[in-house]
Amino acid sequence: MAPNNLYLILHNIRSLYNVGSMFRTADAAGVSKIFLTGYTGAPQDRLGNARKGIHKVALGAENSVPWERRADLPSLIEKLRREKVFILALEQSPKSFNYEKAESYLRKRKIANKFFGIALLVGNEVRGLSPQILKKCDAIMEIPMRGKKESLNVSVAAGIAIFKLRETLFTLLLT
């Protein structure tokens, strides 16, 4: 059985606008669930009031995409791994593979036979994901930069990766 669930983990995202943007993209791509870890802002504050920064950009997607706050990222990774979810970090790293080759990379890893889903993990806008967190992931994927800038905005990068993974999962389901 090929994996058909796509999850998004937002770790230490400081901008509520980025969080809102990723909710909206997740809705468009059919993401199964978003996990908010570290100090990533949730759609509601501790009193249950809507966070305007997220709502302004998400345009209601924060109400249509299931989400869950998890205090501890390593325990979430272990929980998802027990549920046979492939953990894929989006980060620049010497150990990363090019997102354009996601289908062939995941096919070689035979995830269609071993996993029921993929969780895309994105990190802080400035620092990204720590080496300790990257070691806990099954793989690291990156979007190559061809211009002068070193990276994309986290919500833009997440959007590119989410749609590439959705396309890849669709192909794996058909084969």
N, C-alpha and C positions, 0 to 999 in steps of 0.2 A: 504494500500500500504506500503510495507516495504521500509526502507531507502536504497538508492542505491548510494548516493554520499558520498565519503570519502574525507575530507579536512584535511590539515595539517597546523597548526599554529606554526611558529617558533618565539619565543619571547626572545629577548636579547641573541641570540646565538652569541658568540664572535668569534668563529673560522670559517673562510671561508671554511676550509676543511670539517668541520661538516655540514655546509650549503650545500656544494656540494654533500656530501654523502647522505644527506636527499633528495635532488633533484633526485639523481640517484635511490634511493630506492622508492621514490614516483612514478617515471616513471615505475619501474618494477611492482609495485602494482596497478597501474591504479588510483592513487590519482587524483581527479577532479581538485584541485587547491591548491596551497600553498600560505599562507598569511605570510608576513614577517613583524614583529612588533618590536617596540623598536629599539635597535641599531643593529639588525640582518642585516648583509650585503646582498645586492641584487646582482644578477648576473651582473648588469652593475653599474658603478659608476655614479655620477651625470652628467658626460659629455657623457654618453652612451657607454663608453669603457668597454669591458668585464673584469671582475675581474678574474685574473689568478688563484687565490686560489680555487674559486668555479669551474671554468671551468676544472681545472686539475683533480678534483675528479668526477665531475658530468658527464664528457665526453659527453657533448651535451644535457643532460637531462634538463638543465636549459632553453633550447630552445623548448623542447617538452612538458613540464609540465606548464600549465598556472600558473602565479603567480601575486601577487599584493602586493604592499607595503602599509601598513596602519600604520599611526603614533600612533594611540591610540587603545590599546588592548581592554579596556572596551567597547568602542563604537563598535568595530568589534564583540565582543561577543554578544552585544545587537542586532546588525544587523543580525547576523546569527540566533540568537534565534527567531527573527521575521520571518525569512525564514524557521522556523521549523527544525533547525539543532541542534542536541544534542551535547553539549559541554562537551568533555571528557578530563580532564587533566591527564597527565602522570607524577606522582609525588609520592614520599614516604610520606605517611600521615596516621595518626590514622583513618581517614575516608575513606581510599582507599579500593578498592576490588582487589583481585588477578586477574591479566590478564588472567590466565588460566580458570577463571570462567566467562569470558566476555559474552559468549552466554547466560548462565542461568541468569546472572545479567541483561542484556539488555532485555531478554525475560520477566522477572518479571516486569521490568519497562514499558513493552508494547511499546517499542519505534517503533516497526513495525507499530503500529496504530497511532502514534502521530507525527513522525518525517520523514523528507525526506532525512536526511543525518546525518553523524557524523563528527565532527571536533575534531581531536586529537591535543591537545595543549601541546607543550614541551617547557621547559624553559632553562635558563642559565646553562652552564656546571658546575658551582660551586654552585650557590645559588638556582637553580631551579626556582620554581614559588612562588610568595609571598602568604601569607595567604589571603590577600585581593583579589587577582586574583582567588585563589582556591574557595573562597566563591561565586564567580560569575559563576562557572562551574556547570553543571548538575550532574557530578559525577567525582570521582578521581580513577584512576586505577594505580596499581603499579606492577612491576615485582619483585617478591621476590628474595632476594639475599641469596644464600645457602653457599657461600664461606666466605672468610674473608673480602673481599672488600664490601664497603657500597653501591656502585652504579656502573652502566655501563656507558660507554661513551654515550652521548646524542644521537648520530646518530645511535649507535647500539640499544639502548633502543627503539628509534623511529621505527627502522626497525622491531624489534620483534613485537611491538604493532601494527604497520600498517598491517602487514601480518595477525596477529591474528584478527584484526577488519575486514579485507577483507574477511577472512574465515567466520567470524560471520555474516557479512552482506549477504554473499552468502547463508548461511544456513537460515537466516531469510527470504530471498527472496523466498526460496523454500517451506517454511512452512506457 
